[in-house]
Amino acid sequence: MLLAVLRVMDRSPDGKLTVQEGPAQLGPSPEGTLRWLDLAAEGDDMLERLRTGFDFHPLAIEDCQQFDQRPKLEEYQDHLFLVTQGFSCPSEHLSKLALHELHARGAGCTRRN
């Protein structure tokens, strides 16, 4: 069983980058700061903290609990949720492709009609 790993990367308005590990910075970033959360091997407890700390839609959290999804983009009232696929080739044999699934939330989105 893999332990949850959380890395928080912030880029301040002046361009300074800080990286911290652990859930201490789990929550919205300071005004003007771009925050990236890198979460691996998440568990239900960590996903619940994401839901409450960032106001994730419950369906987005449900999507985070299930892998093997088709790529999609979901539009919620104040954010977008993206599921996308990628791959890497760890050896010279193309038959050994490693598939990766990325779940991402974009905040601060505004609708255009």
Biopython code that builds the backbone (N, CA, C, O; Angstrom):
import numpy as np
from Bio.PDB.StructureBuilder import StructureBuilder

atoms = [
    (1, "MET", "N", (0.837, -1.183, 0.000)),
    (1, "MET", "CA", (0.000, 0.000, 0.000)),
    (1, "MET", "C", (0.883, 1.248, 0.000)),
    (1, "MET", "O", (1.787, 1.374, 0.826)),
    (2, "LEU", "N", (0.617, 2.168, -0.929)),
    (2, "LEU", "CA", (1.379, 3.406, -1.015)),
    (2, "LEU", "C", (0.822, 4.437, -0.050)),
    (2, "LEU", "O", (-0.392, 4.555, 0.114)),
    (3, "LEU", "N", (1.701, 5.171, 0.577)),
    (3, "LEU", "CA", (1.281, 6.261, 1.441)),
    (3, "LEU", "C", (0.993, 7.488, 0.598)),
    (3, "LEU", "O", (1.621, 7.694, -0.441)),
    (4, "ALA", "N", (0.044, 8.306, 1.042)),
    (4, "ALA", "CA", (-0.256, 9.544, 0.332)),
    (4, "ALA", "C", (0.944, 10.484, 0.417)),
    (4, "ALA", "O", (1.533, 10.671, 1.481)),
    (5, "VAL", "N", (1.288, 11.062, -0.714)),
    (5, "VAL", "CA", (2.372, 12.029, -0.795)),
    (5, "VAL", "C", (1.777, 13.316, -1.332)),
    (5, "VAL", "O", (1.124, 13.315, -2.376)),
    (6, "LEU", "N", (1.998, 14.409, -0.627)),
    (6, "LEU", "CA", (1.478, 15.701, -1.049)),
    (6, "LEU", "C", (2.630, 16.691, -1.123)),
    (6, "LEU", "O", (3.343, 16.916, -0.146)),
    (7, "ARG", "N", (2.797, 17.282, -2.307)),
    (7, "ARG", "CA", (3.798, 18.335, -2.501)),
    (7, "ARG", "C", (3.042, 19.587, -2.927)),
    (7, "ARG", "O", (2.219, 19.540, -3.841)),
    (8, "VAL", "N", (3.323, 20.704, -2.265)),
    (8, "VAL", "CA", (2.669, 21.974, -2.540)),
    (8, "VAL", "C", (3.712, 22.923, -3.125)),
    (8, "VAL", "O", (4.737, 23.199, -2.501)),
    (9, "MET", "N", (3.435, 23.420, -4.337)),
    (9, "MET", "CA", (4.345, 24.360, -4.996)),
    (9, "MET", "C", (3.609, 25.677, -5.198)),
    (9, "MET", "O", (2.541, 25.711, -5.809)),
    (10, "ASP", "N", (4.182, 26.756, -4.684)),
    (10, "ASP", "CA", (3.600, 28.091, -4.818)),
    (10, "ASP", "C", (4.525, 28.982, -5.626)),
    (10, "ASP", "O", (5.742, 28.971, -5.439)),
    (11, "ARG", "N", (3.926, 29.759, -6.535)),
    (11, "ARG", "CA", (4.676, 30.813, -7.226)),
    (11, "ARG", "C", (4.037, 32.136, -6.846)),
    (11, "ARG", "O", (2.889, 32.415, -7.192)),
    (12, "SER", "N", (4.810, 32.949, -6.121)),
    (12, "SER", "CA", (4.302, 34.227, -5.628)),
    (12, "SER", "C", (4.230, 35.240, -6.773)),
    (12, "SER", "O", (4.798, 35.003, -7.840)),
    (13, "PRO", "N", (3.540, 36.362, -6.567)),
    (13, "PRO", "CA", (3.441, 37.371, -7.622)),
    (13, "PRO", "C", (4.804, 37.880, -8.114)),
    (13, "PRO", "O", (4.928, 38.306, -9.262)),
    (14, "ASP", "N", (5.824, 37.836, -7.248)),
    (14, "ASP", "CA", (7.155, 38.292, -7.680)),
    (14, "ASP", "C", (7.963, 37.181, -8.355)),
    (14, "ASP", "O", (9.131, 37.379, -8.688)),
    (15, "GLY", "N", (7.339, 36.003, -8.559)),
    (15, "GLY", "CA", (7.987, 34.911, -9.269)),
    (15, "GLY", "C", (8.745, 33.927, -8.398)),
    (15, "GLY", "O", (9.288, 32.948, -8.910)),
    (16, "LYS", "N", (8.796, 34.162, -7.095)),
    (16, "LYS", "CA", (9.507, 33.251, -6.196)),
    (16, "LYS", "C", (8.746, 31.931, -6.089)),
    (16, "LYS", "O", (7.530, 31.917, -5.899)),
    (17, "LEU", "N", (9.477, 30.823, -6.214)),
    (17, "LEU", "CA", (8.891, 29.493, -6.132)),
    (17, "LEU", "C", (9.269, 28.851, -4.810)),
    (17, "LEU", "O", (10.443, 28.824, -4.443)),
    (18, "THR", "N", (8.276, 28.332, -4.090)),
    (18, "THR", "CA", (8.524, 27.590, -2.862)),
    (18, "THR", "C", (7.868, 26.227, -2.988)),
    (18, "THR", "O", (6.783, 26.101, -3.556)),
    (19, "VAL", "N", (8.524, 25.215, -2.459)),
    (19, "VAL", "CA", (8.022, 23.850, -2.500)),
    (19, "VAL", "C", (8.045, 23.295, -1.083)),
    (19, "VAL", "O", (9.058, 23.382, -0.389)),
    (20, "GLN", "N", (6.927, 22.727, -0.661)),
    (20, "GLN", "CA", (6.827, 22.105, 0.655)),
    (20, "GLN", "C", (6.125, 20.767, 0.506)),
    (20, "GLN", "O", (5.327, 20.575, -0.412)),
    (21, "GLU", "N", (6.422, 19.850, 1.402)),
    (21, "GLU", "CA", (5.735, 18.559, 1.402)),
    (21, "GLU", "C", (4.916, 18.429, 2.667)),
    (21, "GLU", "O", (5.283, 18.937, 3.726)),
    (22, "GLY", "N", (3.798, 17.738, 2.533)),
    (22, "GLY", "CA", (2.914, 17.511, 3.667)),
    (22, "GLY", "C", (1.675, 18.371, 3.577)),
    (22, "GLY", "O", (1.638, 19.323, 2.798)),
    (23, "PRO", "N", (0.663, 18.053, 4.356)),
    (23, "PRO", "CA", (-0.640, 18.710, 4.247)),
    (23, "PRO", "C", (-0.750, 20.072, 4.929)),
    (23, "PRO", "O", (-1.844, 20.634, 4.968)),
    (24, "ALA", "N", (0.326, 20.620, 5.463)),
    (24, "ALA", "CA", (0.246, 21.887, 6.192)),
    (24, "ALA", "C", (-0.287, 23.024, 5.323)),
    (24, "ALA", "O", (-0.999, 23.889, 5.832)),
    (25, "GLN", "N", (0.032, 23.050, 4.043)),
    (25, "GLN", "CA", (-0.389, 24.133, 3.148)),
    (25, "GLN", "C", (-1.644, 23.777, 2.351)),
    (25, "GLN", "O", (-1.954, 24.434, 1.358)),
    (26, "LEU", "N", (-2.357, 22.753, 2.776)),
    (26, "LEU", "CA", (-3.531, 22.301, 2.050)),
    (26, "LEU", "C", (-4.658, 23.305, 2.212)),
    (26, "LEU", "O", (-5.274, 23.392, 3.275)),
    (27, "GLY", "N", (-4.922, 24.048, 1.178)),
    (27, "GLY", "CA", (-5.962, 25.066, 1.174)),
    (27, "GLY", "C", (-5.655, 26.077, 0.088)),
    (27, "GLY", "O", (-4.607, 26.013, -0.555)),
    (28, "PRO", "N", (-6.569, 27.008, -0.115)),
    (28, "PRO", "CA", (-6.360, 28.019, -1.154)),
    (28, "PRO", "C", (-5.075, 28.810, -0.919)),
    (28, "PRO", "O", (-4.642, 29.005, 0.217)),
    (29, "SER", "N", (-4.482, 29.255, -2.017)),
    (29, "SER", "CA", (-3.234, 30.012, -1.924)),
    (29, "SER", "C", (-3.507, 31.469, -1.568)),
    (29, "SER", "O", (-4.628, 31.951, -1.729)),
    (30, "PRO", "N", (-2.477, 32.174, -1.083)),
    (30, "PRO", "CA", (-2.627, 33.612, -0.816)),
    (30, "PRO", "C", (-2.966, 34.368, -2.107)),
    (30, "PRO", "O", (-2.679, 33.886, -3.203)),
    (31, "GLU", "N", (-3.561, 35.519, -1.979)),
    (31, "GLU", "CA", (-3.944, 36.356, -3.121)),
    (31, "GLU", "C", (-2.759, 36.564, -4.067)),
    (31, "GLU", "O", (-1.670, 36.948, -3.638)),
    (32, "GLY", "N", (-2.983, 36.306, -5.353)),
    (32, "GLY", "CA", (-1.954, 36.527, -6.362)),
    (32, "GLY", "C", (-0.951, 35.401, -6.504)),
    (32, "GLY", "O", (-0.074, 35.467, -7.366)),
    (33, "THR", "N", (-1.055, 34.378, -5.687)),
    (33, "THR", "CA", (-0.119, 33.251, -5.720)),
    (33, "THR", "C", (-0.741, 32.092, -6.487)),
    (33, "THR", "O", (-1.902, 31.744, -6.270)),
    (34, "LEU", "N", (0.034, 31.501, -7.377)),
    (34, "LEU", "CA", (-0.398, 30.324, -8.109)),
    (34, "LEU", "C", (0.042, 29.103, -7.321)),
    (34, "LEU", "O", (1.222, 28.967, -6.996)),
    (35, "ARG", "N", (-0.896, 28.211, -7.010)),
    (35, "ARG", "CA", (-0.593, 27.023, -6.204)),
    (35, "ARG", "C", (-0.847, 25.769, -7.026)),
    (35, "ARG", "O", (-1.888, 25.625, -7.666)),
    (36, "TRP", "N", (0.133, 24.859, -6.996)),
    (36, "TRP", "CA", (0.011, 23.547, -7.634)),
    (36, "TRP", "C", (0.148, 22.499, -6.539)),
    (36, "TRP", "O", (1.104, 22.521, -5.765)),
    (37, "LEU", "N", (-0.806, 21.588, -6.478)),
    (37, "LEU", "CA", (-0.752, 20.481, -5.527)),
    (37, "LEU", "C", (-0.462, 19.211, -6.308)),
    (37, "LEU", "O", (-1.155, 18.898, -7.276)),
    (38, "ASP", "N", (0.541, 18.496, -5.896)),
    (38, "ASP", "CA", (0.897, 17.225, -6.505)),
    (38, "ASP", "C", (0.599, 16.147, -5.473)),
    (38, "ASP", "O", (1.313, 16.012, -4.480)),
    (39, "LEU", "N", (-0.449, 15.389, -5.713)),
    (39, "LEU", "CA", (-0.907, 14.383, -4.765)),
    (39, "LEU", "C", (-0.796, 13.015, -5.411)),
    (39, "LEU", "O", (-1.346, 12.786, -6.488)),
    (40, "ALA", "N", (-0.092, 12.112, -4.762)),
    (40, "ALA", "CA", (0.062, 10.745, -5.267)),
    (40, "ALA", "C", (-0.444, 9.774, -4.209)),
    (40, "ALA", "O", (-0.271, 10.000, -3.011)),
    (41, "ALA", "N", (-1.062, 8.706, -4.654)),
    (41, "ALA", "CA", (-1.572, 7.643, -3.779)),
    (41, "ALA", "C", (-2.539, 8.204, -2.738)),
    (41, "ALA", "O", (-2.433, 7.926, -1.544)),
    (42, "GLU", "N", (-3.486, 9.002, -3.233)),
    (42, "GLU", "CA", (-4.440, 9.623, -2.323)),
    (42, "GLU", "C", (-5.362, 8.598, -1.687)),
    (42, "GLU", "O", (-5.635, 7.544, -2.261)),
    (43, "GLY", "N", (-5.829, 8.919, -0.509)),
    (43, "GLY", "CA", (-6.807, 8.100, 0.191)),
    (43, "GLY", "C", (-8.061, 8.918, 0.406)),
    (43, "GLY", "O", (-8.086, 10.114, 0.118)),
    (44, "ASP", "N", (-9.100, 8.278, 0.912)),
    (44, "ASP", "CA", (-10.363, 8.982, 1.113)),
    (44, "ASP", "C", (-10.220, 10.171, 2.054)),
    (44, "ASP", "O", (-10.870, 11.197, 1.854)),
    (45, "ASP", "N", (-9.369, 10.049, 3.089)),
    (45, "ASP", "CA", (-9.165, 11.147, 4.030)),
    (45, "ASP", "C", (-8.559, 12.367, 3.331)),
    (45, "ASP", "O", (-9.005, 13.493, 3.549)),
    (46, "MET", "N", (-7.548, 12.145, 2.497)),
    (46, "MET", "CA", (-6.907, 13.260, 1.795)),
    (46, "MET", "C", (-7.865, 13.885, 0.776)),
    (46, "MET", "O", (-7.883, 15.105, 0.613)),
    (47, "LEU", "N", (-8.651, 13.064, 0.097)),
    (47, "LEU", "CA", (-9.624, 13.606, -0.856)),
    (47, "LEU", "C", (-10.694, 14.427, -0.146)),
    (47, "LEU", "O", (-11.147, 15.442, -0.675)),
    (48, "GLU", "N", (-11.102, 13.999, 1.044)),
    (48, "GLU", "CA", (-12.074, 14.782, 1.808)),
    (48, "GLU", "C", (-11.474, 16.123, 2.222)),
    (48, "GLU", "O", (-12.171, 17.138, 2.225)),
    (49, "ARG", "N", (-10.190, 16.137, 2.571)),
    (49, "ARG", "CA", (-9.524, 17.402, 2.907)),
    (49, "ARG", "C", (-9.437, 18.320, 1.691)),
    (49, "ARG", "O", (-9.553, 19.538, 1.822)),
    (50, "LEU", "N", (-9.235, 17.741, 0.510)),
    (50, "LEU", "CA", (-9.250, 18.550, -0.716)),
    (50, "LEU", "C", (-10.644, 19.124, -0.956)),
    (50, "LEU", "O", (-10.787, 20.291, -1.322)),
    (51, "ARG", "N", (-11.663, 18.303, -0.751)),
    (51, "ARG", "CA", (-13.034, 18.762, -0.981)),
    (51, "ARG", "C", (-13.378, 19.949, -0.089)),
    (51, "ARG", "O", (-13.933, 20.947, -0.549)),
    (52, "THR", "N", (-13.041, 19.827, 1.195)),
    (52, "THR", "CA", (-13.391, 20.907, 2.115)),
    (52, "THR", "C", (-12.439, 22.097, 1.992)),
    (52, "THR", "O", (-12.869, 23.245, 2.105)),
    (53, "GLY", "N", (-11.153, 21.834, 1.763)),
    (53, "GLY", "CA", (-10.178, 22.919, 1.689)),
    (53, "GLY", "C", (-10.276, 23.757, 0.434)),
    (53, "GLY", "O", (-9.944, 24.943, 0.453)),
    (54, "PHE", "N", (-10.732, 23.154, -0.671)),
    (54, "PHE", "CA", (-10.796, 23.864, -1.950)),
    (54, "PHE", "C", (-12.202, 23.920, -2.532)),
    (54, "PHE", "O", (-12.389, 24.399, -3.650)),
    (55, "ASP", "N", (-13.184, 23.440, -1.793)),
    (55, "ASP", "CA", (-14.569, 23.453, -2.249)),
    (55, "ASP", "C", (-14.736, 22.692, -3.562)),
    (55, "ASP", "O", (-15.438, 23.144, -4.467)),
    (56, "PHE", "N", (-14.076, 21.517, -3.657)),
    (56, "PHE", "CA", (-14.259, 20.654, -4.819)),
    (56, "PHE", "C", (-15.720, 20.211, -4.897)),
    (56, "PHE", "O", (-16.364, 20.000, -3.870)),
    (57, "HIS", "N", (-16.218, 20.078, -6.068)),
    (57, "HIS", "CA", (-17.559, 19.525, -6.243)),
    (57, "HIS", "C", (-17.507, 18.036, -5.868)),
    (57, "HIS", "O", (-16.526, 17.364, -6.186)),
    (58, "PRO", "N", (-18.538, 17.513, -5.200)),
    (58, "PRO", "CA", (-18.521, 16.090, -4.808)),
    (58, "PRO", "C", (-18.323, 15.134, -5.990)),
    (58, "PRO", "O", (-17.705, 14.083, -5.823)),
    (59, "LEU", "N", (-18.831, 15.471, -7.176)),
    (59, "LEU", "CA", (-18.630, 14.599, -8.335)),
    (59, "LEU", "C", (-17.169, 14.593, -8.793)),
    (59, "LEU", "O", (-16.686, 13.579, -9.296)),
    (60, "ALA", "N", (-16.469, 15.708, -8.622)),
    (60, "ALA", "CA", (-15.037, 15.744, -8.959)),
    (60, "ALA", "C", (-14.256, 14.850, -8.005)),
    (60, "ALA", "O", (-13.335, 14.149, -8.423)),
    (61, "ILE", "N", (-14.618, 14.870, -6.730)),
    (61, "ILE", "CA", (-13.965, 13.979, -5.758)),
    (61, "ILE", "C", (-14.246, 12.529, -6.111)),
    (61, "ILE", "O", (-13.357, 11.682, -6.023)),
    (62, "GLU", "N", (-15.470, 12.243, -6.508)),
    (62, "GLU", "CA", (-15.807, 10.877, -6.919)),
    (62, "GLU", "C", (-14.953, 10.451, -8.121)),
    (62, "GLU", "O", (-14.495, 9.310, -8.186)),
    (63, "ASP", "N", (-14.743, 11.363, -9.062)),
    (63, "ASP", "CA", (-13.887, 11.066, -10.212)),
    (63, "ASP", "C", (-12.451, 10.792, -9.777)),
    (63, "ASP", "O", (-11.776, 9.955, -10.376)),
    (64, "CYS", "N", (-11.979, 11.478, -8.752)),
    (64, "CYS", "CA", (-10.610, 11.273, -8.263)),
    (64, "CYS", "C", (-10.436, 9.891, -7.626)),
    (64, "CYS", "O", (-9.320, 9.379, -7.543)),
    (65, "GLN", "N", (-11.522, 9.303, -7.186)),
    (65, "GLN", "CA", (-11.455, 7.987, -6.547)),
    (65, "GLN", "C", (-11.420, 6.852, -7.563)),
    (65, "GLN", "O", (-11.136, 5.707, -7.211)),
    (66, "GLN", "N", (-11.709, 7.167, -8.819)),
    (66, "GLN", "CA", (-11.791, 6.132, -9.845)),
    (66, "GLN", "C", (-10.826, 6.439, -10.978)),
    (66, "GLN", "O", (-10.868, 7.520, -11.566)),
    (67, "PHE", "N", (-9.961, 5.486, -11.278)),
    (67, "PHE", "CA", (-9.070, 5.631, -12.420)),
    (67, "PHE", "C", (-9.602, 4.796, -13.574)),
    (67, "PHE", "O", (-10.586, 4.073, -13.413)),
    (68, "ASP", "N", (-8.982, 4.885, -14.706)),
    (68, "ASP", "CA", (-9.427, 4.236, -15.947)),
    (68, "ASP", "C", (-10.609, 4.977, -16.549)),
    (68, "ASP", "O", (-11.518, 4.356, -17.101)),
    (69, "GLN", "N", (-10.601, 6.308, -16.446)),
    (69, "GLN", "CA", (-11.665, 7.110, -17.021)),
    (69, "GLN", "C", (-11.248, 7.624, -18.391)),
    (69, "GLN", "O", (-10.061, 7.700, -18.710)),
    (70, "ARG", "N", (-12.239, 7.971, -19.188)),
    (70, "ARG", "CA", (-11.964, 8.626, -20.461)),
    (70, "ARG", "C", (-11.603, 10.078, -20.191)),
    (70, "ARG", "O", (-12.072, 10.654, -19.209)),
    (71, "PRO", "N", (-10.779, 10.682, -21.040)),
    (71, "PRO", "CA", (-10.498, 12.113, -20.884)),
    (71, "PRO", "C", (-11.796, 12.910, -20.957)),
    (71, "PRO", "O", (-12.674, 12.623, -21.771)),
    (72, "LYS", "N", (-11.901, 13.920, -20.086)),
    (72, "LYS", "CA", (-13.100, 14.759, -20.085)),
    (72, "LYS", "C", (-12.809, 16.071, -19.393)),
    (72, "LYS", "O", (-11.834, 16.205, -18.653)),
    (73, "LEU", "N", (-13.671, 17.033, -19.648)),
    (73, "LEU", "CA", (-13.612, 18.335, -19.000)),
    (73, "LEU", "C", (-14.998, 18.627, -18.459)),
    (73, "LEU", "O", (-15.969, 18.692, -19.213)),
    (74, "GLU", "N", (-15.086, 18.803, -17.148)),
    (74, "GLU", "CA", (-16.354, 19.113, -16.492)),
    (74, "GLU", "C", (-16.340, 20.572, -16.065)),
    (74, "GLU", "O", (-15.355, 21.054, -15.506)),
    (75, "GLU", "N", (-17.431, 21.269, -16.329)),
    (75, "GLU", "CA", (-17.537, 22.677, -15.941)),
    (75, "GLU", "C", (-18.482, 22.795, -14.748)),
    (75, "GLU", "O", (-19.651, 22.416, -14.823)),
    (76, "TYR", "N", (-17.951, 23.329, -13.644)),
    (76, "TYR", "CA", (-18.758, 23.604, -12.462)),
    (76, "TYR", "C", (-18.925, 25.113, -12.350)),
    (76, "TYR", "O", (-18.392, 25.855, -13.176)),
    (77, "GLN", "N", (-19.652, 25.576, -11.348)),
    (77, "GLN", "CA", (-19.981, 26.998, -11.252)),
    (77, "GLN", "C", (-18.745, 27.894, -11.227)),
    (77, "GLN", "O", (-18.716, 28.912, -11.917)),
    (78, "ASP", "N", (-17.709, 27.532, -10.435)),
    (78, "ASP", "CA", (-16.548, 28.411, -10.297)),
    (78, "ASP", "C", (-15.230, 27.736, -10.628)),
    (78, "ASP", "O", (-14.168, 28.304, -10.370)),
    (79, "HIS", "N", (-15.272, 26.537, -11.192)),
    (79, "HIS", "CA", (-14.033, 25.860, -11.551)),
    (79, "HIS", "C", (-14.270, 24.809, -12.626)),
    (79, "HIS", "O", (-15.398, 24.386, -12.876)),
    (80, "LEU", "N", (-13.177, 24.406, -13.249)),
    (80, "LEU", "CA", (-13.191, 23.329, -14.228)),
    (80, "LEU", "C", (-12.483, 22.123, -13.632)),
    (80, "LEU", "O", (-11.583, 22.269, -12.806)),
    (81, "PHE", "N", (-12.893, 20.928, -14.053)),
    (81, "PHE", "CA", (-12.237, 19.707, -13.610)),
    (81, "PHE", "C", (-11.885, 18.901, -14.849)),
    (81, "PHE", "O", (-12.747, 18.616, -15.680)),
    (82, "LEU", "N", (-10.611, 18.532, -14.971)),
    (82, "LEU", "CA", (-10.090, 17.867, -16.156)),
    (82, "LEU", "C", (-9.556, 16.487, -15.805)),
    (82, "LEU", "O", (-8.847, 16.321, -14.813)),
    (83, "VAL", "N", (-9.897, 15.508, -16.615)),
    (83, "VAL", "CA", (-9.287, 14.182, -16.559)),
    (83, "VAL", "C", (-8.608, 13.982, -17.909)),
    (83, "VAL", "O", (-9.253, 14.097, -18.951)),
    (84, "THR", "N", (-7.325, 13.687, -17.894)),
    (84, "THR", "CA", (-6.596, 13.481, -19.141)),
    (84, "THR", "C", (-5.646, 12.301, -18.999)),
    (84, "THR", "O", (-5.332, 11.869, -17.889)),
    (85, "GLN", "N", (-5.205, 11.799, -20.109)),
    (85, "GLN", "CA", (-4.343, 10.626, -20.144)),
    (85, "GLN", "C", (-2.989, 10.993, -20.744)),
    (85, "GLN", "O", (-2.888, 11.897, -21.574)),
    (86, "GLY", "N", (-1.980, 10.297, -20.324)),
    (86, "GLY", "CA", (-0.646, 10.436, -20.893)),
    (86, "GLY", "C", (0.066, 9.107, -20.800)),
    (86, "GLY", "O", (-0.487, 8.134, -20.287)),
    (87, "PHE", "N", (1.267, 9.062, -21.285)),
    (87, "PHE", "CA", (2.039, 7.823, -21.203)),
    (87, "PHE", "C", (3.522, 8.146, -21.208)),
    (87, "PHE", "O", (3.947, 9.224, -21.623)),
    (88, "SER", "N", (4.281, 7.198, -20.744)),
    (88, "SER", "CA", (5.740, 7.269, -20.841)),
    (88, "SER", "C", (6.217, 5.897, -21.302)),
    (88, "SER", "O", (5.497, 4.904, -21.202)),
    (89, "CYS", "N", (7.422, 5.867, -21.800)),
    (89, "CYS", "CA", (7.985, 4.611, -22.293)),
    (89, "CYS", "C", (9.267, 4.351, -21.505)),
    (89, "CYS", "O", (10.331, 4.848, -21.875)),
    (90, "PRO", "N", (9.177, 3.577, -20.425)),
    (90, "PRO", "CA", (10.336, 3.374, -19.558)),
    (90, "PRO", "C", (11.418, 2.476, -20.157)),
    (90, "PRO", "O", (12.495, 2.333, -19.578)),
    (91, "SER", "N", (11.139, 1.877, -21.303)),
    (91, "SER", "CA", (12.156, 1.041, -21.945)),
    (91, "SER", "C", (12.123, 1.293, -23.449)),
    (91, "SER", "O", (11.321, 2.090, -23.935)),
    (92, "GLU", "N", (12.977, 0.628, -24.161)),
    (92, "GLU", "CA", (13.002, 0.814, -25.613)),
    (92, "GLU", "C", (11.892, 0.041, -26.324)),
    (92, "GLU", "O", (11.722, 0.181, -27.535)),
    (93, "HIS", "N", (11.143, -0.766, -25.592)),
    (93, "HIS", "CA", (10.068, -1.563, -26.178)),
    (93, "HIS", "C", (8.737, -0.825, -26.030)),
    (93, "HIS", "O", (8.265, -0.597, -24.916)),
    (94, "LEU", "N", (8.144, -0.459, -27.152)),
    (94, "LEU", "CA", (6.883, 0.273, -27.109)),
    (94, "LEU", "C", (5.755, -0.526, -26.459)),
    (94, "LEU", "O", (4.769, 0.056, -26.006)),
    (95, "SER", "N", (5.888, -1.839, -26.409)),
    (95, "SER", "CA", (4.857, -2.651, -25.767)),
    (95, "SER", "C", (4.853, -2.480, -24.255)),
    (95, "SER", "O", (3.951, -2.977, -23.580)),
    (96, "LYS", "N", (5.839, -1.790, -23.720)),
    (96, "LYS", "CA", (5.964, -1.597, -22.266)),
    (96, "LYS", "C", (5.522, -0.190, -21.844)),
    (96, "LYS", "O", (5.999, 0.317, -20.829)),
    (97, "LEU", "N", (4.625, 0.448, -22.596)),
    (97, "LEU", "CA", (4.163, 1.790, -22.256)),
    (97, "LEU", "C", (3.549, 1.815, -20.860)),
    (97, "LEU", "O", (2.828, 0.895, -20.475)),
    (98, "ALA", "N", (3.837, 2.863, -20.115)),
    (98, "ALA", "CA", (3.218, 3.089, -18.808)),
    (98, "ALA", "C", (2.188, 4.204, -18.975)),
    (98, "ALA", "O", (2.533, 5.318, -19.369)),
    (99, "LEU", "N", (0.940, 3.906, -18.677)),
    (99, "LEU", "CA", (-0.129, 4.889, -18.813)),
    (99, "LEU", "C", (-0.268, 5.689, -17.521)),
    (99, "LEU", "O", (-0.077, 5.163, -16.425)),
    (100, "HIS", "N", (-0.603, 6.964, -17.669)),
    (100, "HIS", "CA", (-0.777, 7.862, -16.531)),
    (100, "HIS", "C", (-2.109, 8.592, -16.693)),
    (100, "HIS", "O", (-2.497, 8.956, -17.803)),
    (101, "GLU", "N", (-2.794, 8.797, -15.589)),
    (101, "GLU", "CA", (-4.045, 9.538, -15.610)),
    (101, "GLU", "C", (-3.890, 10.743, -14.695)),
    (101, "GLU", "O", (-3.457, 10.609, -13.550)),
    (102, "LEU", "N", (-4.240, 11.908, -15.196)),
    (102, "LEU", "CA", (-4.114, 13.151, -14.446)),
    (102, "LEU", "C", (-5.495, 13.734, -14.206)),
    (102, "LEU", "O", (-6.296, 13.868, -15.132)),
    (103, "HIS", "N", (-5.769, 14.083, -12.944)),
    (103, "HIS", "CA", (-7.002, 14.773, -12.574)),
    (103, "HIS", "C", (-6.588, 16.170, -12.130)),
    (103, "HIS", "O", (-5.723, 16.309, -11.266)),
    (104, "ALA", "N", (-7.192, 17.205, -12.706)),
    (104, "ALA", "CA", (-6.796, 18.574, -12.385)),
    (104, "ALA", "C", (-8.019, 19.462, -12.234)),
    (104, "ALA", "O", (-9.030, 19.279, -12.913)),
    (105, "ARG", "N", (-7.908, 20.426, -11.331)),
    (105, "ARG", "CA", (-8.975, 21.400, -11.086)),
    (105, "ARG", "C", (-8.421, 22.782, -11.362)),
    (105, "ARG", "O", (-7.356, 23.138, -10.858)),
    (106, "GLY", "N", (-9.127, 23.555, -12.150)),
    (106, "GLY", "CA", (-8.751, 24.947, -12.420)),
    (106, "GLY", "C", (-9.699, 25.863, -11.711)),
    (106, "GLY", "O", (-10.908, 25.813, -11.939)),
    (107, "ALA", "N", (-9.165, 26.706, -10.847)),
    (107, "ALA", "CA", (-10.013, 27.635, -10.081)),
    (107, "ALA", "C", (-10.020, 29.004, -10.729)),
    (107, "ALA", "O", (-9.217, 29.306, -11.612)),
    (108, "GLY", "N", (-10.938, 29.810, -10.271)),
    (108, "GLY", "CA", (-11.011, 31.183, -10.758)),
    (108, "GLY", "C", (-11.542, 31.285, -12.170)),
    (108, "GLY", "O", (-11.279, 32.269, -12.861)),
    (109, "CYS", "N", (-12.285, 30.288, -12.608)),
    (109, "CYS", "CA", (-12.816, 30.271, -13.957)),
    (109, "CYS", "C", (-14.083, 31.095, -14.009)),
    (109, "CYS", "O", (-14.868, 31.100, -13.061)),
    (110, "THR", "N", (-14.281, 31.780, -15.094)),
    (110, "THR", "CA", (-15.509, 32.525, -15.295)),
    (110, "THR", "C", (-16.151, 32.057, -16.579)),
    (110, "THR", "O", (-15.466, 31.757, -17.556)),
    (111, "ARG", "N", (-17.459, 31.997, -16.573)),
    (111, "ARG", "CA", (-18.196, 31.565, -17.766)),
    (111, "ARG", "C", (-18.275, 32.692, -18.768)),
    (111, "ARG", "O", (-18.415, 33.864, -18.417)),
    (112, "ARG", "N", (-18.180, 32.301, -20.030)),
    (112, "ARG", "CA", (-18.398, 33.250, -21.129)),
    (112, "ARG", "C", (-19.604, 32.757, -21.899)),
    (112, "ARG", "O", (-19.647, 31.600, -22.316)),
    (113, "ASN", "N", (-20.557, 33.601, -22.085)),
    (113, "ASN", "CA", (-21.778, 33.193, -22.821)),
    (113, "ASN", "C", (-21.691, 33.583, -24.269)),
    (113, "ASN", "O", (-22.619, 33.323, -25.035)),
]
sb = StructureBuilder()
sb.init_structure("model")
sb.init_model(0)
sb.init_chain("A")
sb.init_seg("    ")
for serial, (resi, resn, name, xyz) in enumerate(atoms, 1):
    if name == "N":
        sb.init_residue(resn, " ", resi, " ")
    sb.init_atom(name, np.array(xyz, "f"), 0.0, 1.0, " ", f" {name:<3s}", serial, name[0])
structure = sb.get_structure()
